[in-house]
Amino acid sequence: MARGRLPLQLQGRLVLPSQPPSARFGPFLARRIPASVFLSSRPPAHARRFGTQRDDESSRAGAEKDAREGAQKDAVADAATDTANDDILSHKAIVDEASNSSQFQSSDSGETSEMKDWEANPNWKIESFKDLPHANFGVNQHIPFDPEFKDVLKQIPWQFRAPIRYAFAYGSGVFPQSKANGKTASAEIIRSIHPKAPPAVQRAQDGTPKMIDFIFGVSHTQHWHSLNMKQHRDHYSSLASLGSGAVSYVQDKWGAGVYFNPYVVVNGILIKYGVVQLSTLEQDLTQWDTLYLAGRLQKPVKILRDDPKIRLANQMNLLSALRTALLLLPPNFTEEELYGTIAGISYLGDPRMAFPTENPSKVKNIVGNNMANFRRLYLPLIETLPNVEFNDPAASDEDWIRGEASLKLVQDMDPVKRGNMVRRLPKSFRSRLYFQYQKKFAIPQVDFDKMMSESKNEDAISFKRREGGGFEQRIAQDDTAELRSYIRTVIKQTIGWPATTQSLKGPLTSGFRRTWRYMSEKIGKYWEGRAAEKAEKVDRDEEVASASGTGKSGEENR
């Protein structure tokens, strides 16, 4: 069973080079990320223009520092996107970088020694991108994008004087969930959504104008809202009249720690932006406390302003999503099934999926129209795991990565390897799964507590001991349907309450009028999805009937 021919450049992203940071950059990346990205003392003109402006000199100095940092993070995100784009498009770049990535050594457990280092002992004290495990680390998170549309999106964070440390755009307004139909919306329809949409937005949304969703990561929520309310009071509901303390309390204590301001116009574009504290985002990405934002980042997003800690945390999140999907899948499956399972994780416990407030075909549409983006996101991680590989003749083609076809994969169902995957699930999520199996296996509480205590000690000492023991292997050997059911139950438990309370606080944070508009649009999407499903079913039935009729006619002619 031969492994697919993945370009070594993509494998190299997860390799820990032995060179010092200054020498880590391969010939291609060095061409893409100039030293000025990390060392520049002056942001570009547009960055200074939109920097935080406060009254005294010290505050203005802080504002300039914020703007400078934002400009540097924007530049790093651009460079990472360029690298990701040439990974796919430039064969020479792949060969050049692969020649510098030969330290890909496997341990006895099958995983690379490099993975054990960065995943088990993450350096949360990193202050710059140079401190990441290697030069191309996490580049897979940066999806190549239409440059004009990207430039339009990048300007949005600069319209906020409050400092934004991390930002990404996501959803159907950025990544279409249906095939291009070539239609052109009338100027009136476009203005009803985007009062003054740039041509790049109109082209990207293919004649179906939609609100564009953003997430802004900030250092301190109360301080950020205090600054933002002075500049954009109209973005907030009446809750803001109680002050930034009340706003930040509702954000941090209710739901998943996100505060959304929907239906606001910035640069002529209708947007919705959510604000989250970076520590909350980092915690969800690494521990899966709520899976609310971790689930969004398990799907393709457009990162506009990057942060080294979040890039590290999100790489752990993507790897955890891949492992969870493998535990849910049979020995043989397709790329479409894999990515569909990953995309569906965050919707399992979402209350919107239980009511007529979301398109029932949402997951299918997300994957079906973004296969290439999912492949760019997960291919390096698939190649890193020892128990899954491509098993498709098409994987030997030179340009298979660029294709839209869904290739076949196979995974090793060995209980030891699957037990290791269970052991390496995010801590909060893993604890909930253990509790489910404690009840199933009827393990006495005293013995279970002792086992959990030993598990914590192993986490603290070394990742090398984080290999599945007897308990994890029993879980991995459970009936496939039972294991799938328990994992789905834990996912629902993780997501259900935070997502529900996040939705319930909508009228308070967004106001009743905006909330009603949002719910009405979601209900409309639900019925559109149902209608599309019925139309597809009718088409399939007609094709079957037509084929049956043709076969019968042929027999009669004979």
Steps between C-alpha positions, in 0.01 A plus 500: 500500500684805373478840655387778266768716348473802724754767410771503764452875542170431673652228716780738588261741667484272802871426518714656771812632331824499690611840368471814711209731414710719274594199288167318504345679208522292184586668169136555414381627836799730533390660180150545639558626855749787512666592826291817504195290583647428842726799555328795340455788741245684286165366380380582150321830446150353521594325826610825666192672371269265680708448815348565840495875573480602864548826680841492666842429354546163671167380368591614151826309529300191598273554203795515264634179652159332448493614138857386442423158646184471292689586182766238575239231567319593179826463308572158653150383407557618142834322480351177636221516244751550218697200622187285523401606150838410349500168685225398263585699188880497482666162457845660520418658837391159629823334390720783633339504843486119523877489459527687831256277690677171548470471879172306479574223749245263645498367853402153617136607527498603136460875542776744427725606785435857393126462550553362847704808584272779383172332584592370843720784617365808324697815561224734619758766580569567135491866408559492125453273200872425503442307823262251337632142456616573144475757225200351319315391810124545461519638148224251410259720700536779245270433207604656165252768407396747234750784565254784441236349728768433761612864491141614552460270800835603648389862514210419734706450821681828431173689537502422874712714727486239776796263446422168329767231549351223286232509233339266252203506264283192457166369382310494174567868439869413459498137382197434275299193592356452151644479152540823307187568295633791298208720598540869570293657774334831423645816651189530715542152647869559569429833672235333718784296655818699438430874467823556308653163418839505324509306169719231662226419751236483228711260293592280797137462608393404148183700468369396844600777742538385861609646830868421566593348837815587698656395828732746678738372767586763763719513810251648750129501423388780733774737383430411138126561528564826685705629208270358236183642658651848478562456129211273397220543752248427223636145470367413846158435649361686799714274721790734426324776695600307815867537409782281375503306828148370437581419137816307589321319786228375267765400246730312735249345742218395267526260212830428328680824583417679174318832454340550157404827336303408186369711212750782520639675194876552473657638182167458324485128583245334730683296761454313824795493735556294812744605770685239707781523751814330366539288813144369455568416135828329584333293772221383272743409222719288726250357753168505312317657792209610280606421140320820405793677336720192468228352278499805275876480457478129408356618169671725245512863613686803370753611761553873459717572804701216647635433848775246579334351808168461322668343198662244730173437687302466178744243360426292810128557442520378139693191601242424770218539249672256265546242777139535612377451144712187461346352815157564347581351159528137377825347366434622144360841416532789256635851536147634477392278790803603705455874447125467543553331837739775607270779382206335675667492842406857588140456384420184697397684815398829340136574594448670165527161329216362714261776394408640158769767528779355287537342158480120557754450219746749649783254570465335159507841330803618698709196406371450147591852395828529693672166440827663393503726806437210740779307329744788546399521867532131593734334251823567694339362817368189324852425380638545850277245675632141477163325484334662197602527137365548152405178322399625160675463161428867434736593787793404276412769246735797491230764542248313713506764773344757269210276398147506637454121510447337839775241548483183707684455830555212739580497871663239721247376758771361727376561858840622616514777241135590549553496876781751450258724309252481789776590745599805294157655468461848659500478877149630578347297220693187596385527862135499391559195281674319788201571723266340247710185490543493875125451519496243220787293641367544856838614634481584873540872570811447715678308224388750238627797705835326546526439127416864423759619753768288337391635164549859619847413628590354161383819328718707730813285461530417133305440185704186439284327761179634348435173324174317541497249781255219570207736560552692175544179305176364643330815378660462155393134481139577585233420244536753217142617525527531879824698483352729239191553714703586812724744313199670345342523845811667641510744207138594566571543871798722422321724252137490611486729802756764388337523156152520652589774747696682229182504289280600793711806579454619140203730575698658784824558308360564152161646583162347419469654155835370376444163664162463330655591164776244553256224599273580205789465258607171659147363474494607136823307438344196664204498262725570202707197599192283537375609158839424345500153659156426361604620154808276509286204603257561214792521256644173629165324478456622143847376406428158651165483323659607173777242534247228582289597202800495269603156622150363460468647149830341403382159619177533302695596188708187539 
